């Protein structure tokens, strides 16, 4: 039997009574088609590829290490699904602050 737990609240969802919902998110760089100019369409594509290959070698190691595209996958119970859909970015959720005991 496959074991599932809610990635938000930790509730076990192995029984068939509790609904399990999968949230898939993809984070990738934005593209603005307005940045393409008429002059860009006249450029030689092979020359542009050559310039990209040369400029890639000049990037810092930390810039290349950061992924440009990320895929995320979460399992949610029905209660957390409702909460997620009502506030997917967590703007309305109060942030908890944990103070150390001095």
Z-matrix of the N, CA and C atoms (Angstrom, degrees):
N
C 1 1.458
C 2 1.527 1 108.55
N 3 1.304 2 116.17 1 135.54
C 4 1.458 3 121.60 2 178.63
C 5 1.520 4 108.78 3 -82.43
N 6 1.331 5 115.75 4 136.72
C 7 1.461 6 122.47 5 -177.33
C 8 1.530 7 109.04 6 -100.64
N 9 1.334 8 116.92 7 124.91
C 10 1.463 9 122.31 8 177.52
C 11 1.514 10 109.43 9 -122.41
N 12 1.317 11 116.39 10 139.10
C 13 1.460 12 122.01 11 171.70
C 14 1.532 13 107.70 12 -130.49
N 15 1.318 14 114.92 13 151.09
C 16 1.457 15 120.65 14 178.68
C 17 1.530 16 108.71 15 -68.87
N 18 1.316 17 116.52 16 128.56
C 19 1.458 18 120.77 17 -178.99
C 20 1.527 19 112.38 18 -74.04
N 21 1.316 20 117.60 19 -10.81
C 22 1.463 21 120.69 20 179.72
C 23 1.521 22 112.01 21 -96.17
N 24 1.336 23 117.34 22 -48.92
C 25 1.463 24 120.20 23 -174.63
C 26 1.532 25 113.41 24 -110.89
N 27 1.322 26 118.09 25 -13.26
C 28 1.460 27 121.23 26 179.11
C 29 1.513 28 115.23 27 86.20
N 30 1.313 29 117.98 28 4.03
C 31 1.463 30 122.27 29 -179.02
C 32 1.525 31 109.79 30 -66.57
N 33 1.343 32 116.14 31 138.48
C 34 1.457 33 120.64 32 177.13
C 35 1.516 34 109.90 33 -73.52
N 36 1.320 35 116.12 34 137.81
C 37 1.458 36 121.20 35 -178.09
C 38 1.527 37 110.80 36 -128.05
N 39 1.303 38 117.47 37 35.03
C 40 1.463 39 119.95 38 -178.12
C 41 1.521 40 112.18 39 -78.56
N 42 1.333 41 117.94 40 -24.08
C 43 1.461 42 119.70 41 179.82
C 44 1.524 43 109.61 42 -77.90
N 45 1.305 44 116.54 43 152.44
C 46 1.461 45 120.85 44 -178.98
C 47 1.530 46 112.15 45 -77.39
N 48 1.350 47 117.19 46 -10.37
C 49 1.468 48 120.64 47 -179.98
C 50 1.524 49 111.19 48 -68.77
N 51 1.305 50 116.06 49 -39.30
C 52 1.463 51 121.44 50 -177.37
C 53 1.522 52 109.60 51 -87.01
N 54 1.316 53 116.00 52 128.26
C 55 1.457 54 119.24 53 177.67
C 56 1.519 55 110.78 54 -71.42
N 57 1.307 56 116.33 55 143.92
C 58 1.463 57 122.16 56 176.29
C 59 1.512 58 107.48 57 -118.57
N 60 1.321 59 115.61 58 130.29
C 61 1.457 60 121.44 59 -178.75
C 62 1.521 61 108.84 60 -120.19
N 63 1.315 62 115.78 61 141.75
C 64 1.459 63 121.63 62 -179.05
C 65 1.519 64 108.51 63 -109.66
N 66 1.326 65 115.71 64 127.40
C 67 1.463 66 122.00 65 175.87
C 68 1.520 67 106.53 66 -108.58
N 69 1.331 68 116.17 67 123.40
C 70 1.455 69 121.98 68 176.29
C 71 1.521 70 107.66 69 -116.07
N 72 1.323 71 115.11 70 127.53
C 73 1.461 72 120.16 71 -179.58
C 74 1.517 73 108.42 72 -127.20
N 75 1.307 74 115.17 73 147.18
C 76 1.449 75 120.98 74 178.20
C 77 1.521 76 108.28 75 -129.46
N 78 1.324 77 115.95 76 128.51
C 79 1.453 78 121.76 77 179.76
C 80 1.523 79 107.12 78 -114.53
N 81 1.334 80 116.00 79 120.58
C 82 1.450 81 120.15 80 -179.62
C 83 1.509 82 110.05 81 -145.69
N 84 1.310 83 117.13 82 159.77
C 85 1.465 84 119.48 83 -178.27
C 86 1.518 85 111.17 84 -63.48
N 87 1.313 86 115.46 85 144.43
C 88 1.452 87 120.73 86 177.72
C 89 1.517 88 111.10 87 -77.01
N 90 1.298 89 115.85 88 157.02
C 91 1.467 90 122.10 89 179.17
C 92 1.518 91 108.32 90 -130.04
N 93 1.288 92 116.51 91 128.24
C 94 1.458 93 121.43 92 179.61
C 95 1.527 94 109.23 93 -108.13
N 96 1.332 95 118.14 94 104.95
C 97 1.470 96 119.47 95 -178.04
C 98 1.526 97 112.93 96 -64.28
N 99 1.334 98 117.53 97 -16.36
C 100 1.463 99 119.80 98 178.50
C 101 1.523 100 111.99 99 -70.75
N 102 1.338 101 117.18 100 -13.84
C 103 1.456 102 120.17 101 -179.83
C 104 1.525 103 112.64 102 -78.96
N 105 1.316 104 117.32 103 -9.53
C 106 1.466 105 120.52 104 177.41
C 107 1.531 106 108.10 105 -81.77
N 108 1.312 107 114.70 106 124.79
C 109 1.466 108 120.03 107 -179.98
C 110 1.524 109 109.16 108 -104.19
N 111 1.293 110 116.30 109 165.63
C 112 1.466 111 121.56 110 178.59
C 113 1.530 112 111.17 111 -60.56
N 114 1.333 113 115.67 112 -35.86
C 115 1.470 114 119.82 113 179.61
C 116 1.530 115 111.77 114 -65.32
N 117 1.346 116 115.92 115 -30.78
C 118 1.461 117 119.90 116 179.80
C 119 1.524 118 111.55 117 -64.12
N 120 1.309 119 117.15 118 -31.84
C 121 1.458 120 120.89 119 -178.84
C 122 1.525 121 111.88 120 -73.08
N 123 1.331 122 116.49 121 -21.75
C 124 1.461 123 120.55 122 179.57
C 125 1.524 124 112.57 123 -86.05
N 126 1.329 125 117.98 124 -13.60
C 127 1.459 126 121.42 125 -177.37
C 128 1.519 127 111.82 126 -67.52
N 129 1.330 128 115.54 127 152.67
C 130 1.466 129 122.56 128 176.97
C 131 1.526 130 108.52 129 -76.25
N 132 1.336 131 119.62 130 118.31
C 133 1.472 132 120.87 131 -177.33
C 134 1.524 133 112.88 132 -63.41
N 135 1.326 134 118.41 133 -34.13
C 136 1.468 135 119.89 134 179.91
C 137 1.524 136 110.80 135 -68.02
N 138 1.315 137 117.00 136 -34.94
C 139 1.466 138 121.02 137 176.86
C 140 1.529 139 109.70 138 -66.71
N 141 1.325 140 116.58 139 -40.82
C 142 1.466 141 120.70 140 178.50
C 143 1.518 142 111.01 141 -63.65
N 144 1.333 143 117.72 142 -40.76
C 145 1.467 144 121.14 143 178.20
C 146 1.518 145 109.94 144 -63.42
N 147 1.326 146 117.13 145 -42.95
C 148 1.461 147 121.40 146 178.76
C 149 1.530 148 111.08 147 -60.56
N 150 1.331 149 116.71 148 -42.52
C 151 1.465 150 120.47 149 178.85
C 152 1.526 151 111.47 150 -66.03
N 153 1.350 152 117.78 151 -38.12
C 154 1.459 153 120.74 152 177.88
C 155 1.523 154 111.33 153 -63.77
N 156 1.314 155 116.64 154 -41.70
C 157 1.467 156 120.17 155 179.86
C 158 1.524 157 110.04 156 -63.88
N 159 1.311 158 117.25 157 -40.61
C 160 1.461 159 120.67 158 179.68
C 161 1.532 160 111.17 159 -68.74
N 162 1.319 161 116.86 160 -41.31
C 163 1.469 162 119.36 161 -178.07
C 164 1.526 163 111.74 162 -72.42
N 165 1.336 164 117.56 163 -27.23
C 166 1.461 165 120.20 164 178.81
C 167 1.522 166 111.02 165 -63.57
N 168 1.301 167 117.21 166 -33.53
C 169 1.458 168 121.03 167 179.31
C 170 1.525 169 111.27 168 -67.52
N 171 1.323 170 117.03 169 -19.87
C 172 1.463 171 121.15 170 -178.15
C 173 1.527 172 113.53 171 -89.19
N 174 1.354 173 118.13 172 -8.91
C 175 1.461 174 120.79 173 -179.98
C 176 1.520 175 110.88 174 -65.58
N 177 1.318 176 115.95 175 148.45
C 178 1.464 177 120.76 176 174.39
C 179 1.523 178 109.08 177 -70.44
N 180 1.323 179 117.42 178 152.44
C 181 1.467 180 122.47 179 -177.11
C 182 1.525 181 111.58 180 -59.94
N 183 1.332 182 118.70 181 -38.35
C 184 1.466 183 120.17 182 -178.68
C 185 1.523 184 112.12 183 -69.45
N 186 1.327 185 118.11 184 -29.35
C 187 1.460 186 120.05 185 177.43
C 188 1.522 187 111.06 186 -69.33
N 189 1.325 188 116.99 187 -36.10
C 190 1.456 189 120.56 188 179.14
C 191 1.517 190 111.72 189 -75.81
N 192 1.340 191 117.79 190 -26.45
C 193 1.464 192 121.45 191 -177.39
C 194 1.524 193 111.80 192 -71.52
N 195 1.321 194 118.18 193 -29.30
C 196 1.464 195 120.97 194 -178.81
C 197 1.520 196 110.26 195 -75.74
N 198 1.339 197 116.80 196 123.64
C 199 1.465 198 118.14 197 -178.73
C 200 1.528 199 111.51 198 -67.45
N 201 1.305 200 115.98 199 140.38
C 202 1.455 201 121.06 200 178.92
C 203 1.527 202 110.68 201 -81.69
N 204 1.318 203 117.02 202 -23.51
C 205 1.459 204 121.59 203 -177.72
C 206 1.519 205 108.37 204 -135.04
N 207 1.331 206 116.66 205 132.43
C 208 1.459 207 121.89 206 178.69
C 209 1.513 208 109.58 207 -130.49
N 210 1.327 209 115.48 208 139.14
C 211 1.456 210 121.32 209 174.56
C 212 1.521 211 108.12 210 -114.23
N 213 1.316 212 116.34 211 129.97
C 214 1.461 213 121.96 212 -179.03
C 215 1.519 214 109.21 213 -117.67
N 216 1.331 215 116.19 214 148.68
C 217 1.468 216 122.00 215 -175.90
C 218 1.526 217 107.60 216 -140.46
N 219 1.345 218 117.03 217 125.27
C 220 1.460 219 121.62 218 -179.15
C 221 1.526 220 109.99 219 -132.10
N 222 1.329 221 116.91 220 142.90
C 223 1.462 222 123.27 221 172.06
C 224 1.525 223 107.29 222 -102.19
N 225 1.331 224 116.90 223 129.90
C 226 1.464 225 121.49 224 -179.53
C 227 1.520 226 110.69 225 -126.78
N 228 1.332 227 115.93 226 145.03
C 229 1.461 228 120.71 227 171.85
C 230 1.525 229 107.62 228 -78.15
N 231 1.322 230 117.34 229 172.39
C 232 1.469 231 119.92 230 -175.99
C 233 1.527 232 112.18 231 -64.47
N 234 1.319 233 117.83 232 -35.92
C 235 1.459 234 120.63 233 179.11
C 236 1.534 235 111.20 234 -66.61
N 237 1.318 236 116.65 235 -45.71
C 238 1.466 237 120.56 236 179.73
C 239 1.525 238 111.39 237 -69.85
N 240 1.320 239 116.91 238 -28.61
C 241 1.463 240 120.88 239 175.72
C 242 1.520 241 109.89 240 -61.73
N 243 1.351 242 116.57 241 -46.17
C 244 1.468 243 120.01 242 178.70
C 245 1.527 244 110.82 243 -61.87
N 246 1.328 245 116.61 244 -43.22
C 247 1.473 246 120.07 245 179.50
C 248 1.524 247 110.78 246 -64.10
N 249 1.322 248 116.57 247 -42.12
C 250 1.464 249 120.53 248 -180.00
C 251 1.529 250 110.87 249 -63.23
N 252 1.328 251 117.33 250 -45.66
C 253 1.461 252 120.43 251 -178.51
C 254 1.523 253 112.73 252 -66.75
N 255 1.323 254 117.61 253 -29.95
C 256 1.464 255 119.77 254 179.42
C 257 1.531 256 112.18 255 -77.70
N 258 1.342 257 117.45 256 -22.79
C 259 1.464 258 121.28 257 -178.66
C 260 1.533 259 109.33 258 -152.06
N 261 1.334 260 118.27 259 70.60
C 262 1.461 261 120.37 260 -172.84
C 263 1.526 262 114.96 261 -63.36
N 264 1.325 263 118.65 262 -27.82
C 265 1.460 264 120.52 263 179.78
C 266 1.526 265 113.15 264 -94.85
N 267 1.316 266 117.38 265 -0.28
C 268 1.456 267 120.67 266 177.28
C 269 1.516 268 113.82 267 71.13
N 270 1.308 269 117.62 268 25.66
C 271 1.472 270 120.77 269 -179.08
C 272 1.515 271 112.90 270 -71.70
N 273 1.324 272 116.65 271 -33.64
C 274 1.462 273 120.73 272 -176.59
C 275 1.523 274 112.21 273 -88.85
N 276 1.314 275 117.27 274 -13.83
C 277 1.465 276 121.47 275 -178.23
C 278 1.516 277 109.64 276 -77.06
N 279 1.334 278 117.79 277 124.26
C 280 1.472 279 118.72 278 178.32
C 281 1.530 280 109.84 279 -67.79
N 282 1.303 281 115.18 280 137.34
C 283 1.466 282 120.15 281 179.30
C 284 1.523 283 108.97 282 -82.18
N 285 1.319 284 115.35 283 130.09
C 286 1.455 285 120.28 284 -179.66
C 287 1.520 286 109.61 285 -86.09
N 288 1.311 287 115.15 286 134.15
C 289 1.463 288 121.01 287 177.87
C 290 1.525 289 107.32 288 -112.39
N 291 1.311 290 116.02 289 126.18
C 292 1.459 291 120.95 290 179.86
C 293 1.526 292 108.65 291 -107.51
N 294 1.350 293 114.45 292 116.70
C 295 1.457 294 119.80 293 178.56
C 296 1.522 295 109.13 294 -96.59
N 297 1.319 296 115.91 295 143.87
C 298 1.461 297 119.35 296 177.09
C 299 1.525 298 108.84 297 -75.92
N 300 1.328 299 115.53 298 153.26
C 301 1.459 300 120.43 299 178.35
C 302 1.521 301 108.70 300 -87.96
N 303 1.342 302 115.26 301 110.69
C 304 1.472 303 119.95 302 -179.73
C 305 1.496 304 111.15 303 -97.94
